Amino acid sequence: MTGGAAVGAAAVLGACAGSFLNVCVARWPGGGSALSPPSRCDSCAAPVRWFQNIPVFSYLALRGRCARCDVRLTLQYPLVEVAVALIWAGLAAQWGAHPEAVRGSLFLTVLLGIALTDARTYIIPDQFTLGGTLAGLALAPMAGGPGLAGAALGAAVGFGLLWLIAELGRVVFGKDAMGGGDVKMMAMAGAFLGPAGVILTLFAGALIGSIIFGPVSMRTGRLVPFGIFLAVGAGVAYGWGDVIIAWYLDAVLRLN
């Protein structure tokens, strides 16, 4: 398979993964299954037939509306499908037929699911965090991964650090400063990124969250959906972690 064909195939597979991710985001926070019942309209419960469930194209063909009741469908469906297609195609273009293209595509897809569910419901389902941790450990020995020991240490460091931060926040503020889903999410991130990636994820997530949502939280008292910013931080750590860490170490050495 040529490079262009591989990228195209990855984009198609990514769009299908994005379609499945939409189902997970809609059902998992409420305790539902992503497999049963089959896809149906949330308004009239009409079943979605296979030709009405083709990623992106079916949404366009139906003009973004249910085929039976004509209710408008959320734009989230095609946007997520396109986003995941671009993730998978981009990593296929970068890595080619390499195991890291698979590992990275899965990791970034899970991060997107976490960000969406936390933004919508302030819930990060265990299917993403615990299931993602197991996937990260299983894929760690693959070329490009941190190795099983590095993944296990990363998962332990990620869980332990955020658990400690959560406990300190509870003592200082007298209430939960973050949810258990955030803590479990960092175990998942550590399994994919290793311990150094955990530190960068926390730093980047806290920085981005403070800049974007901090003023809103201070003004309204709303709880920060920290999983969104941890997901962004983990994405930054995955994509540019080596460059950022090397730059930081070089800057520190120059200062000393």
URNORTA-V574790 format. One record per residue. N is the residue number from 1. RES is the residue in one small letter. PSI is psi in whole degrees, -180 to 180 (NA if undefined). OMEGA is omega as a letter, one per 40 degrees, with the letter a starting at -180 (none if undefined). Layout:
# URNORTA-V574790
N_RES_PSI_OMEGA, N_RES_PSI_OMEGA
This chain:
# URNORTA-V574790
1_m_128_a, 2_t_167_a, 3_g_-44_i, 4_g_-39_i, 5_a_-38_i, 6_a_-41_i, 7_v_-43_i, 8_g_-43_i, 9_a_-40_i, 10_a_-38_i, 11_a_-42_i, 12_v_-47_i, 13_l_-38_i, 14_g_-40_i, 15_a_-40_i, 16_c_-41_i, 17_a_-37_i, 18_g_-37_i, 19_s_-43_i, 20_f_-37_i, 21_l_-38_i, 22_n_-41_i, 23_v_-44_i, 24_c_-44_a, 25_v_-37_a, 26_a_-34_a, 27_r_-37_a, 28_w_-40_i, 29_p_-30_i, 30_g_7_i, 31_g_11_a, 32_g_173_i, 33_s_144_i, 34_a_-11_a, 35_l_-27_a, 36_s_136_e, 37_p_169_i, 38_p_162_a, 39_s_137_i, 40_r_162_i, 41_c_132_i, 42_d_-21_a, 43_s_-52_a, 44_c_-2_i, 45_a_16_i, 46_a_133_i, 47_p_145_i, 48_v_115_a, 49_r_163_a, 50_w_-38_a, 51_f_-8_i, 52_q_5_a, 53_n_21_i, 54_i_123_a, 55_p_135_i, 56_v_-54_a, 57_f_-41_i, 58_s_-39_i, 59_y_-44_i, 60_l_-42_a, 61_a_-34_i, 62_l_3_a, 63_r_33_i, 64_g_26_a, 65_r_156_i, 66_c_138_a, 67_a_-25_a, 68_r_-57_a, 69_c_-6_i, 70_d_14_i, 71_v_146_a, 72_r_135_i, 73_l_148_a, 74_t_142_i, 75_l_-11_i, 76_q_-37_a, 77_y_-59_a, 78_p_-32_a, 79_l_-43_i, 80_v_-41_i, 81_e_-43_i, 82_v_-42_a, 83_a_-46_a, 84_v_-36_i, 85_a_-42_i, 86_l_-38_i, 87_i_-51_a, 88_w_-41_i, 89_a_-40_a, 90_g_-42_i, 91_l_-32_i, 92_a_-38_i, 93_a_-36_a, 94_q_-45_a, 95_w_-19_a, 96_g_-149_i, 97_a_71_a, 98_h_143_a, 99_p_-28_a, 100_e_-27_i, 101_a_-38_i, 102_v_-49_a, 103_r_-47_a, 104_g_-38_i, 105_s_-43_i, 106_l_-45_a, 107_f_-50_a, 108_l_-32_i, 109_t_-43_i, 110_v_-41_i, 111_l_-40_i, 112_l_-42_i, 113_g_-41_i, 114_i_-45_a, 115_a_-41_a, 116_l_-45_a, 117_t_-37_i, 118_d_-38_i, 119_a_-37_a, 120_r_-38_a, 121_t_-4_a, 122_y_29_i, 123_i_135_i, 124_i_105_a, 125_p_147_i, 126_d_-27_i, 127_q_-36_i, 128_f_-44_a, 129_t_-58_a, 130_l_-44_i, 131_g_-40_i, 132_g_-36_i, 133_t_-45_i, 134_l_-41_i, 135_a_-42_i, 136_g_-42_i, 137_l_-41_a, 138_a_-36_a, 139_l_-8_a, 140_a_-37_a, 141_p_-12_i, 142_m_154_i, 143_a_129_a, 144_g_-19_i, 145_g_170_a, 146_p_-1_a, 147_g_156_a, 148_l_-42_a, 149_a_-43_i, 150_g_-38_i, 151_a_-43_i, 152_a_-42_i, 153_l_-41_i, 154_g_-42_i, 155_a_-42_i, 156_a_-43_i, 157_v_-44_i, 158_g_-48_i, 159_f_-47_a, 160_g_-44_a, 161_l_-47_a, 162_l_-32_i, 163_w_-42_i, 164_l_-43_i, 165_i_-42_i, 166_a_-42_a, 167_e_-41_i, 168_l_-40_i, 169_g_-37_i, 170_r_-39_i, 171_v_-45_a, 172_v_-45_a, 173_f_-10_i, 174_g_15_i, 175_k_169_a, 176_d_125_i, 177_a_-22_i, 178_m_162_a, 179_g_164_i, 180_g_-26_i, 181_g_-36_i, 182_d_-42_a, 183_v_-48_a, 184_k_-31_i, 185_m_-39_a, 186_m_-27_i, 187_a_-42_i, 188_m_-46_i, 189_a_-42_i, 190_g_-34_i, 191_a_-30_i, 192_f_-33_a, 193_l_-21_a, 194_g_173_a, 195_p_-39_i, 196_a_-39_i, 197_g_-31_i, 198_v_-47_a, 199_i_-45_a, 200_l_-38_i, 201_t_-47_a, 202_l_-44_a, 203_f_-50_a, 204_a_-41_i, 205_g_-44_i, 206_a_-41_a, 207_l_-49_a, 208_i_-42_i, 209_g_-40_i, 210_s_-40_a, 211_i_-44_a, 212_i_-50_a, 213_f_-16_a, 214_g_-52_a, 215_p_-36_i, 216_v_-44_a, 217_s_-40_a, 218_m_-35_a, 219_r_-36_a, 220_t_-17_a, 221_g_8_i, 222_r_143_i, 223_l_134_a, 224_v_125_i, 225_p_78_a, 226_f_-25_i, 227_g_-32_i, 228_i_-48_a, 229_f_-30_i, 230_l_-38_i, 231_a_-43_i, 232_v_-44_i, 233_g_-40_i, 234_a_-37_i, 235_g_-41_i, 236_v_-44_i, 237_a_-38_i, 238_y_-46_a, 239_g_-38_a, 240_w_14_a, 241_g_-48_a, 242_d_-41_a, 243_v_-45_a, 244_i_-45_a, 245_i_-42_i, 246_a_-42_i, 247_w_-42_a, 248_y_-47_i, 249_l_-39_i, 250_d_-41_i, 251_a_-41_i, 252_v_-43_a, 253_l_-38_i, 254_r_-38_i, 255_l_-33_a, 256_n_NA_none
